[in-house]
Amino acid sequence: MTRVLITRRLPDTVLQEAEKHFEIELRDEAAPLKLGQMRGALALYDGILPTLGDLFSAEAFAEAENPRCKILANFGVGYNHIDAEAARAVGIAVTNTPGAVTDATADVAMTLMLMSARRAGEGERLVRSGRWTGWQPTQMLGLHLSGKTVGILGMGRIGQAIARRCHFGFGMDVLYANRSVKELDFPAEKLSPLALAARADVVVIAMPGGSETHHFVGTEFLRAMQGHAHLVNIARGNIVDEAALIRVLDEGGIAGAGLDVYEHEPEVPEALRAMENVVLLPHLGTAALEVREAMGYMAVENLRAFFAGEAPPNLVN
Ligand code: 8YV
């Protein structure tokens, strides 16, 4: 029987589905796999279903010559924690779960956009503190989103879902920066990242993580943004140079930020946590039961197809 390691507790329905096809080993621990455990797992299991945090770097594969493991079926669309090329070099396929995460992640982008622009986190803290003294005509005025301009970095599935919400739901103009021009079913203007930064009232990061986009949003980009503008990141933390973000927020270079992801999760710099104009969520992008189930089913289907000798639907390497 094919042995598969699942590195974290997934919804029961997903585990039941996986058990129909494989002999499952469920690692029921909160912490991601450590390097030694990864190397052991590559030797012991035919397939692994890893999650965010399981850092399969080139080092993890370095000692694996012809490993027993032939596939890493990642739970999630972002697989920048897996060195897919190093995996391929030792004969391991890598798959992900695109599509399943799109709408939920776009919804969290809108949540952060609204919370940051309309100062919802700050307002909630005021009420909770018991220090709210009552409605005032000029109290806690935020940025009105209707008719404003959103600039989206990365116009893949999630970027497009965010753009649709902004355009059809909020009547916003859409700018985007992307390597290629996209055929879109809504109006949107493609610009260079810096031109986008200068014109957008809200910038949303929706590009893939990884070494190519490391610190893509740094001092130059942030200083190009308008003083009343907000930054939202639902992609990967290290796309933003967090130290630069703190500096530019401190200088008043932008009005606020809404973040779901961080450079060194779960560490969030004290300076960010202390800022009233920053909304901080604990990587909630796909955190809804049916979404996690859909992601799990996709990962299991990738494993099933692979071991049945078919091409896994979401092969990335
Ligand atoms: C997932 C994500 O929850 O799909 C992704 O890339 O960032 C998340 O929302 C996470 O990756 C689970 O492994």
Residues whose N, C-alpha, C, O or C-beta is under 5 A from the ligand:
A	BS01	8YV	T51 L52 F75 G76 V77 G78 V101 A235 G285 T286
